[in-house]
């Protein structure tokens, strides 16, 4: 079949890779000048099966209330008149029960673990160099209540096969010596040796190049305007996508199947078709610093629970990322939140980096209320979804692309997951 994939981030690129391996004629369309230039550009770079606890959990509502109005809070909520924001928020609150949290962890762990295995297979097959480190992920705590509260979720993950093991404060410093100077503040942690880290942008551009060499067409600088359908009921299908090309000319592109992989912008394209996706943008921040003292910098990828930040070593660079801002579709940088990233990173690794030359970035994480993404069929016969991966797009990317290719090729995916089936 001829398949058009809408979106060239990690999700769209991985979908294209696996679709071409199934023999499909694939075209990827994106408004940017290349792949992975939006949310897939500069995230925390963790392949973190261990980070599967959804944002919607029993402790979330009180935390959000406590953080309201604080510009440097881990989550900054700016209320608006946007119906999607309010509808999303109500559904988010419904997902905060203990029962729903356990169910969502189950689904997230299943997809994340499958995706990590798939990434490892792609890495072995392609030889893509993306500053990969397979030293695990260390989650450390500086607040005893937060550490105690984490025990339940960690046990659920271990029961599901994710080896997220508790470690003492002394063991935290043994696993990552760069944290030894903070041992008096750390109360404990957990370590998942099977998790990884690596530069999502370098991987996605490398995979796109190999996909293009295999016959995939990438059409950049192209604005997607709408999907054209015909028929009604169960026979309704998409016949084309209207786009505006780089030269300003309108074009109608036909295909046999279409994939929406537009992250936070998926909702806008799907809504006119009657598909009300609960995907809302959560603006995340990152900062990248040149390492000037390698011995003082971390080598194990970290999650700093108290500040809701992740840090990863990317060759001669250190990447710190995190926080979330509900502020519509703006990617404008907030100086206060940027400064908070640098301030905390200096506290963790005071002598490791040149903190006078930070590269700040923000991207829109496509969040569903449950943190479980949309993958699979819609009620329009040839329209498919691969979107809503939130903070785990890199973690889930390869597995999501492989599973979607299975569905489009009329095969049952290899994992148990609540795929969309109509």
Buried (B, 14 or more C-beta within 10 A) or exposed (E): BEBBBBBBBBBBBBBBBBBBBBEBBBBBBBBBEBBBBBBBBBBBBBBBBBBBBBBBBBBBEEBBEEBEEEEBBBBBBEEEEEEBBEBBBEBBBEBBEEEBBBBBBBBBBBBBBBBBBBBBEBBEEBEBEBBBBEBBBBBBBBEEEBBEBBEBBBEBBBEBEBBBBBBEBEBBBEBBEBBEBBEEBBBBBBBBBBBBBBBBBBBBBBBBBBBBEEEBBBBBBBBBEBBBBEEEEEEBBBBBBBBBBEEEEEBEBEBBBBBBBBBBBBBBBBEEBEBEBBBBBBBBBBBBBBBBEEEBBBBBBBBBBBBBBBBBBBEEBBBBBBBBBBBBEEBEEBEEBBBBBBEBBBEBBEEBBEBEEBEBBBBBBBBBBBBBBBBBBBEBBBBBBBBBBBBBBBBBBBBBBBBBBBBBBEEEBEBEBBBBEE
